[in-house]
């Protein structure tokens, strides 16, 4: 099944928003994990400081990676918007000219 410009525009817009939302949720989840791990290290302290440091470093890399991915998603969003403008996908549908409608074509509404 081939996509029309209108169908592609709607689908890409929806999937782009879903992707951006998923990235935001992953960033929140990863940040919460880092917070909980830091609290556990402080309050429980079962892991050695060296082990905890390695884990925190990896968690920060995860967070940093998600921030980078979010930036890439924003760049993709901008590029897709530019493409949509170039192809006319962002233009509002136009109304037919007034001369298309005549009083003979419009049926009165029954009261």
Order of alpha helices (4+ residues) and beta strands (2+ residues): alpha-alpha
